[in-house]
Amino acid sequence: MGATTQETLDALKVALSKSDETLSKSITTANGLVAYDLQGPAKNLYPVVTPLRNSIPRVPGNGGKATNWVEVTKLEGSGFNASPWVPEGQRSARMSITSAPKAANYVTIGEEDSLTFEAESASKGFEDTRSTMAMRLLQKTMLKEEAGIIGGNASVALGTPNTPTVTADTSGGTIADGTYNVIVVALTLEGWLNATRTGTLAVPTAKTITGADGETYVLNGGSSNKSSAASTGAISGSGANIISASVPVVTGAVAYAWFVGTAGNETLQAFTTINSVVLTSLSSDNQNASAIAADYSRNNGLAFDGILATAYASGSAYTNAFASGVVGVGTKLTASGRGSIVEIDNMFKEQWDQYQIGVTVLYVNSQQLKDMTDKVLDNSSGPLVRYNSDGKEAYKLSASGVISYYFNPFTADGGRLIPVKLHPMLPPGTIIGYCEELPAWYQNNNVANVAEMHCRRDYYQLDYPLRTRRYETGVYAECVLAIYAPFATAVLTNIAAG
């Protein structure tokens, strides 16, 4: 048997060596006779950046529908408030306090997913799909909570913006001759994040959600009602027209959506993070203004107020909407000429003068980080720039540096370096200043935190009983953001790029 097998192999080798014989065949990877090199588990290539969720203290709630507290906001002395003098042997008159009860209703946040039996079977040896499904559910819920902490809105209604002011130029653009209407819609941070800003442009209105239990509920997307239409009048520039528009700043808005077209055909043309726009061309493929039928800016009863809404609703937080400036250009940050920015310095000063506090972190968009760096590192501030070296690499410099800290001189202890951090959910044109903890002179009640996430029930996972050949899972939390000191927050908006 062995000799026969060897003779057969020798004969096969001879046959295959003859290129002109039919037995000589080419076997390549195209024949599919290859292994499949699959790396497991799946590569999770999505960011989970939740700095506020990670830093705000989480404390247990005590049941009930809301967490409640009392704010004592002022001590009013007897006589003259700043004069402590009392005659010998006599008693002072009685002081008074200003106080108010506060409450923040618990709400539920969450997300669900499902996994078929077949999908679980097919993933064996690749990843534990039930575990990774739960992990991704938790991560998505955390991302949604972060959006709620910064932009949740139960209280601030954007309403209806004023009618825009419109002008037209007859050169420099490609807009056809005619008469056009301009309509504007304001957006909250939720509206900005929920908007479709690429492809077919659209602002979020209201959406009916069908839950995994078959029940429905309605969420508002974060847009105001549409303004009245403003007409350009007849423009005739041989098809080279430009349309410019502006609207007074809408309190609580971080962006604006501009609809332009002939009467009844006004479609979404652009989003801006300042309160004006210049359009050199028009498209008819985007959302029609007729889709905006009401104010969809808040979710009263379903949401809690995040930092932005709390700041605007409180009346005590520092807010500064930059002036409109030139249409389509706006107002930019202003360099002080001494290595700082005027508007940020003014914010620090106002917080100290009014409340003797200062923010401990600045959250910015990438555009503002770039602009702040350009304002601080200009020619006039050059002599004030400090360069540190360890002596070992004295002549090695890193290009394209940016500011990572900003010095706040308005503090009781001589000043403080505060970090400047990028936040992926902030749009261009908005800066948030946040004091993470109250200074020592506020801490006589042992509550140093400006805000806490009160959790009646913190993150929990629900694995539902099987009703189909599918595992169903949800991750939920019952919580509310309680901001005890709204005056410890600050918002700069309507900032132009540059």
Summary of the structure (lengths in Angstrom):
residues: 498
radius of gyration: 31.0
end to end distance: 86.9
largest distance: 129.0
contacts: 1495
relative contact order: 0.16
helix: 21%
strand: 32%
